[in-house]
Amino acid sequence: EVQLVESGGGMVQPGGSLRVSCAASGFAFSAYGMIWVRQAPGKGLEWVSGIGAGGGTYYADSVKGRFTISRDNVKNTVNLEMNNLKPEDTAIYYCSVLIVTRRSWGQGTQVTVSS
């Protein structure tokens, strides 16, 4: 079965940096695009970033220039480097993959940006 496990969350001060990672298994990782989605307290899901199977990268306007998504097809991981973090970045960060018609999610990792 598809498994996605996020890690790397934590607490950081505004302006700081954090790197969250997603370890994938149970599918042909290199053949699929991956996305990061986040959910702030009391808010809905917000798409943050995506990386295609071919390596193309995409970002929401709210994080463009601050976040960098990458993938390692040897380790089967997708990473999100988050720089110049803002309090509004506080959320649970999830990685996700769409395989045909089935979307799979990780359990999420909490990122808190606070002074």
Z-matrix of the N, CA and C atoms (Angstrom, degrees):
N
C 1 1.444
C 2 1.520 1 110.35
N 3 1.320 2 113.97 1 156.11
C 4 1.451 3 120.10 2 177.95
C 5 1.518 4 109.39 3 -68.21
N 6 1.328 5 115.80 4 132.08
C 7 1.453 6 121.28 5 175.45
C 8 1.521 7 109.90 6 -132.39
N 9 1.307 8 115.11 7 133.13
C 10 1.455 9 122.24 8 176.91
C 11 1.517 10 107.43 9 -130.57
N 12 1.316 11 116.13 10 126.81
C 13 1.457 12 120.87 11 -176.63
C 14 1.519 13 109.23 12 -129.34
N 15 1.320 14 115.56 13 112.24
C 16 1.459 15 121.04 14 178.75
C 17 1.521 16 110.28 15 -85.24
N 18 1.310 17 115.22 16 151.87
C 19 1.451 18 121.25 17 176.43
C 20 1.521 19 109.06 18 -155.66
N 21 1.309 20 115.90 19 169.77
C 22 1.447 21 121.50 20 174.58
C 23 1.509 22 115.37 21 98.96
N 24 1.313 23 117.08 22 -2.96
C 25 1.450 24 119.61 23 178.66
C 26 1.511 25 111.50 24 -68.89
N 27 1.309 26 114.76 25 167.17
C 28 1.444 27 120.48 26 -179.68
C 29 1.503 28 110.35 27 168.73
N 30 1.310 29 114.84 28 -164.92
C 31 1.456 30 121.35 29 179.89
C 32 1.516 31 110.02 30 -108.70
N 33 1.312 32 115.58 31 135.89
C 34 1.453 33 121.36 32 -179.23
C 35 1.522 34 108.86 33 -142.78
N 36 1.317 35 116.45 34 151.53
C 37 1.450 36 121.10 35 177.92
C 38 1.522 37 110.94 36 -78.60
N 39 1.327 38 117.44 37 153.75
C 40 1.460 39 119.23 38 175.66
C 41 1.521 40 111.02 39 -52.99
N 42 1.323 41 115.21 40 137.39
C 43 1.449 42 120.55 41 -176.69
C 44 1.508 43 113.75 42 89.60
N 45 1.311 44 116.52 43 -10.16
C 46 1.440 45 121.17 44 -179.27
C 47 1.515 46 112.93 45 -82.39
N 48 1.318 47 115.39 46 -176.34
C 49 1.456 48 122.12 47 -177.08
C 50 1.513 49 111.12 48 -130.34
N 51 1.301 50 114.63 49 153.38
C 52 1.448 51 121.92 50 178.44
C 53 1.520 52 107.87 51 -153.27
N 54 1.307 53 116.05 52 149.80
C 55 1.454 54 121.45 53 176.73
C 56 1.513 55 109.32 54 -123.72
N 57 1.319 56 116.37 55 119.18
C 58 1.450 57 120.62 56 174.94
C 59 1.516 58 109.02 57 -103.07
N 60 1.318 59 115.59 58 146.85
C 61 1.447 60 121.78 59 -176.68
C 62 1.514 61 110.69 60 -128.35
N 63 1.311 62 115.22 61 157.04
C 64 1.451 63 122.17 62 177.85
C 65 1.513 64 108.31 63 -134.22
N 66 1.318 65 115.96 64 118.85
C 67 1.457 66 121.87 65 176.98
C 68 1.518 67 108.98 66 -95.73
N 69 1.315 68 116.32 67 124.52
C 70 1.456 69 121.82 68 -175.27
C 71 1.520 70 111.31 69 -112.12
N 72 1.314 71 115.36 70 146.80
C 73 1.456 72 120.91 71 176.08
C 74 1.521 73 109.35 72 -155.99
N 75 1.321 74 116.16 73 164.30
C 76 1.449 75 121.14 74 175.83
C 77 1.515 76 115.42 75 89.63
N 78 1.309 77 117.02 76 4.64
C 79 1.460 78 120.96 77 177.78
C 80 1.515 79 109.20 78 -156.95
N 81 1.331 80 115.27 79 169.07
C 82 1.461 81 120.79 80 -179.63
C 83 1.521 82 108.93 81 -77.07
N 84 1.303 83 115.25 82 85.45
C 85 1.457 84 122.41 83 -171.62
C 86 1.523 85 113.41 84 -51.19
N 87 1.314 86 116.71 85 -46.72
C 88 1.457 87 120.35 86 -173.90
C 89 1.525 88 113.47 87 -66.13
N 90 1.327 89 117.51 88 -15.00
C 91 1.457 90 121.34 89 -177.17
C 92 1.528 91 113.38 90 -89.64
N 93 1.324 92 117.31 91 -3.35
C 94 1.454 93 120.31 92 -173.59
C 95 1.514 94 113.40 93 -127.04
N 96 1.312 95 114.13 94 145.30
C 97 1.445 96 119.70 95 170.89
C 98 1.518 97 110.32 96 -73.37
N 99 1.308 98 116.00 97 154.04
C 100 1.455 99 122.13 98 179.71
C 101 1.521 100 109.10 99 -127.48
N 102 1.312 101 116.26 100 149.05
C 103 1.452 102 120.48 101 178.07
C 104 1.516 103 111.00 102 -130.96
N 105 1.312 104 114.51 103 157.87
C 106 1.460 105 122.94 104 169.30
C 107 1.523 106 108.02 105 -113.40
N 108 1.302 107 115.02 106 132.31
C 109 1.457 108 123.19 107 177.39
C 110 1.520 109 107.42 108 -128.78
N 111 1.306 110 117.52 109 145.89
C 112 1.451 111 119.67 110 179.50
C 113 1.522 112 111.26 111 -130.10
N 114 1.314 113 114.51 112 157.32
C 115 1.450 114 121.13 113 177.79
C 116 1.517 115 109.11 114 -134.28
N 117 1.308 116 115.57 115 111.87
C 118 1.453 117 121.35 116 177.00
C 119 1.520 118 109.29 117 -79.38
N 120 1.322 119 117.59 118 158.71
C 121 1.466 120 120.54 119 -179.67
C 122 1.521 121 111.84 120 -54.72
N 123 1.317 122 116.33 121 126.64
C 124 1.447 123 121.44 122 178.48
C 125 1.510 124 115.40 123 73.28
N 126 1.310 125 117.48 124 6.30
C 127 1.460 126 121.39 125 -177.49
C 128 1.523 127 111.08 126 -115.05
N 129 1.317 128 115.12 127 169.21
C 130 1.444 129 120.83 128 176.44
C 131 1.517 130 111.95 129 -84.30
N 132 1.294 131 115.19 130 -178.62
C 133 1.456 132 120.94 131 179.00
C 134 1.515 133 110.85 132 -72.75
N 135 1.313 134 115.55 133 138.02
C 136 1.455 135 122.10 134 178.96
C 137 1.520 136 109.36 135 -126.88
N 138 1.309 137 116.69 136 122.33
C 139 1.449 138 120.97 137 174.43
C 140 1.525 139 109.68 138 -66.77
N 141 1.315 140 116.32 139 133.51
C 142 1.458 141 121.79 140 -175.59
C 143 1.514 142 111.90 141 -110.01
N 144 1.321 143 116.05 142 -50.12
C 145 1.454 144 120.02 143 -173.61
C 146 1.515 145 110.36 144 -161.30
N 147 1.311 146 115.63 145 158.32
C 148 1.448 147 121.03 146 176.20
C 149 1.503 148 111.05 147 -146.31
N 150 1.311 149 115.31 148 155.52
C 151 1.453 150 121.34 149 175.35
C 152 1.515 151 107.67 150 -137.32
N 153 1.313 152 116.40 151 128.38
C 154 1.446 153 121.56 152 -177.45
C 155 1.513 154 112.25 153 -79.55
N 156 1.318 155 114.51 154 167.57
C 157 1.461 156 119.40 155 177.02
C 158 1.521 157 111.25 156 -59.88
N 159 1.318 158 116.06 157 -31.12
C 160 1.449 159 120.98 158 178.26
C 161 1.510 160 114.68 159 -84.87
N 162 1.332 161 117.03 160 -1.35
C 163 1.451 162 121.18 161 176.34
C 164 1.519 163 115.74 162 99.70
N 165 1.325 164 117.95 163 -2.81
C 166 1.448 165 120.10 164 177.34
C 167 1.513 166 111.15 165 -64.16
N 168 1.316 167 117.16 166 140.91
C 169 1.462 168 121.40 167 -176.56
C 170 1.513 169 111.17 168 -117.47
N 171 1.333 170 115.01 169 149.50
C 172 1.454 171 122.14 170 -174.88
C 173 1.522 172 108.72 171 -143.94
N 174 1.335 173 115.81 172 143.40
C 175 1.450 174 120.56 173 -175.88
C 176 1.511 175 111.80 174 -139.34
N 177 1.316 176 115.27 175 145.02
C 178 1.447 177 120.41 176 169.93
C 179 1.521 178 108.80 177 -68.36
N 180 1.324 179 116.19 178 149.54
C 181 1.458 180 120.11 179 -179.63
C 182 1.527 181 112.22 180 -56.72
N 183 1.311 182 116.30 181 -32.75
C 184 1.448 183 120.71 182 -176.12
C 185 1.528 184 113.74 183 -67.32
N 186 1.323 185 117.26 184 -19.54
C 187 1.461 186 120.73 185 -178.00
C 188 1.515 187 113.01 186 -120.18
N 189 1.301 188 117.41 187 -5.61
C 190 1.459 189 121.56 188 -177.49
C 191 1.523 190 110.84 189 -58.48
N 192 1.306 191 115.31 190 132.04
C 193 1.453 192 121.00 191 -178.28
C 194 1.507 193 114.19 192 89.40
N 195 1.325 194 117.02 193 -13.02
C 196 1.457 195 121.43 194 -179.23
C 197 1.520 196 112.74 195 -113.88
N 198 1.323 197 116.50 196 -33.55
C 199 1.461 198 122.01 197 -177.44
C 200 1.523 199 109.90 198 -107.13
N 201 1.311 200 115.84 199 149.10
C 202 1.454 201 121.97 200 175.50
C 203 1.521 202 109.59 201 -133.99
N 204 1.317 203 116.05 202 123.39
C 205 1.450 204 120.77 203 177.46
C 206 1.524 205 109.14 204 -98.30
N 207 1.312 206 115.83 205 144.89
C 208 1.453 207 120.98 206 178.37
C 209 1.520 208 109.32 207 -150.20
N 210 1.312 209 115.92 208 164.71
C 211 1.453 210 119.55 209 177.19
C 212 1.514 211 110.23 210 -138.52
N 213 1.303 212 114.88 211 151.75
C 214 1.452 213 122.62 212 176.78
C 215 1.517 214 106.37 213 -125.36
N 216 1.312 215 116.30 214 104.85
C 217 1.455 216 120.35 215 -175.90
C 218 1.524 217 113.47 216 -78.10
N 219 1.319 218 116.64 217 -8.28
C 220 1.462 219 120.26 218 173.61
C 221 1.518 220 109.85 219 -82.87
N 222 1.315 221 115.79 220 -44.19
C 223 1.459 222 121.48 221 178.95
C 224 1.522 223 113.07 222 -86.68
N 225 1.327 224 117.21 223 -7.53
C 226 1.464 225 121.95 224 -176.28
C 227 1.530 226 111.54 225 56.37
N 228 1.303 227 114.94 226 50.77
C 229 1.452 228 120.26 227 178.75
C 230 1.516 229 110.87 228 -130.79
N 231 1.305 230 115.15 229 151.30
C 232 1.451 231 122.25 230 170.40
C 233 1.520 232 106.74 231 -123.53
N 234 1.315 233 115.77 232 137.07
C 235 1.452 234 121.31 233 -174.84
C 236 1.517 235 110.71 234 -122.57
N 237 1.302 236 114.59 235 153.82
C 238 1.454 237 121.41 236 174.52
C 239 1.516 238 107.81 237 -131.93
N 240 1.320 239 115.65 238 107.59
C 241 1.452 240 121.33 239 176.05
C 242 1.513 241 108.28 240 -87.05
N 243 1.310 242 115.85 241 122.34
C 244 1.446 243 122.24 242 -173.93
C 245 1.522 244 108.71 243 -115.18
N 246 1.318 245 115.69 244 116.37
C 247 1.455 246 121.64 245 -179.35
C 248 1.516 247 110.99 246 -117.08
N 249 1.317 248 115.13 247 160.98
C 250 1.464 249 121.40 248 -179.34
C 251 1.521 250 110.95 249 46.87
N 252 1.301 251 115.26 250 52.69
C 253 1.459 252 120.68 251 -175.52
C 254 1.519 253 112.00 252 -66.37
N 255 1.313 254 114.53 253 145.71
C 256 1.450 255 123.09 254 -179.61
C 257 1.524 256 109.63 255 -119.08
N 258 1.327 257 117.71 256 155.72
C 259 1.466 258 119.33 257 177.80
C 260 1.521 259 113.07 258 -53.97
N 261 1.316 260 117.86 259 -33.67
C 262 1.451 261 120.57 260 179.57
C 263 1.523 262 113.77 261 -70.72
N 264 1.319 263 117.18 262 -6.89
C 265 1.460 264 120.96 263 173.25
C 266 1.525 265 112.22 264 -81.64
N 267 1.314 266 116.62 265 -8.17
C 268 1.453 267 120.93 266 178.98
C 269 1.526 268 109.90 267 -60.38
N 270 1.314 269 116.02 268 122.80
C 271 1.456 270 120.87 269 -176.22
C 272 1.521 271 109.29 270 -176.72
N 273 1.305 272 114.94 271 169.56
C 274 1.450 273 120.13 272 166.15
C 275 1.521 274 106.64 273 -89.12
N 276 1.311 275 115.72 274 127.95
C 277 1.457 276 121.16 275 -178.18
C 278 1.518 277 109.93 276 -102.84
N 279 1.328 278 115.08 277 126.71
C 280 1.449 279 122.51 278 -178.93
C 281 1.522 280 110.35 279 -117.59
N 282 1.310 281 116.95 280 142.52
C 283 1.452 282 119.66 281 167.42
C 284 1.519 283 108.19 282 -102.07
N 285 1.325 284 115.47 283 155.45
C 286 1.450 285 119.77 284 -173.58
C 287 1.520 286 110.36 285 -153.30
N 288 1.303 287 114.97 286 154.65
C 289 1.458 288 122.13 287 177.02
C 290 1.519 289 109.33 288 -140.07
N 291 1.320 290 115.95 289 142.84
C 292 1.456 291 121.56 290 174.93
C 293 1.519 292 108.03 291 -108.70
N 294 1.309 293 115.61 292 115.91
C 295 1.456 294 121.96 293 178.65
C 296 1.518 295 107.54 294 -114.21
N 297 1.307 296 115.67 295 106.77
C 298 1.460 297 124.18 296 -172.48
C 299 1.535 298 107.51 297 58.50
N 300 1.322 299 118.71 298 -108.19
C 301 1.457 300 121.03 299 -179.51
C 302 1.527 301 113.42 300 -109.38
N 303 1.311 302 117.16 301 5.81
C 304 1.456 303 121.02 302 -175.62
C 305 1.532 304 110.50 303 -108.83
N 306 1.316 305 116.44 304 120.74
C 307 1.447 306 120.98 305 176.47
C 308 1.517 307 109.83 306 -98.62
N 309 1.318 308 115.04 307 131.26
C 310 1.447 309 122.13 308 179.08
C 311 1.522 310 109.90 309 -114.77
N 312 1.324 311 114.95 310 147.87
C 313 1.455 312 122.28 311 -176.99
C 314 1.508 313 111.00 312 -130.38
N 315 1.307 314 115.55 313 150.71
C 316 1.443 315 120.33 314 169.20
C 317 1.508 316 109.76 315 -83.25
N 318 1.311 317 115.98 316 -177.85
C 319 1.462 318 120.95 317 -178.95
C 320 1.518 319 112.69 318 -82.67
N 321 1.308 320 116.43 319 -15.22
C 322 1.443 321 121.64 320 178.91
C 323 1.517 322 112.58 321 92.37
N 324 1.318 323 114.99 322 155.26
C 325 1.448 324 121.64 323 174.48
C 326 1.522 325 108.62 324 -133.92
N 327 1.314 326 116.17 325 134.51
C 328 1.456 327 121.87 326 -174.52
C 329 1.517 328 111.34 327 -81.27
N 330 1.319 329 115.30 328 128.04
C 331 1.455 330 122.33 329 173.26
C 332 1.515 331 107.54 330 -117.22
N 333 1.313 332 116.02 331 123.93
C 334 1.453 333 121.29 332 179.40
C 335 1.515 334 109.12 333 -122.27
N 336 1.318 335 116.09 334 123.95
C 337 1.458 336 122.15 335 179.33
C 338 1.517 337 107.38 336 -113.33
N 339 1.302 338 115.65 337 109.54
C 340 1.453 339 120.25 338 -174.42
C 341 1.517 340 110.37 339 -155.69
N 342 1.307 341 115.33 340 146.86
C 343 1.449 342 121.29 341 174.57
C 344 1.515 343 111.63 342 -92.05
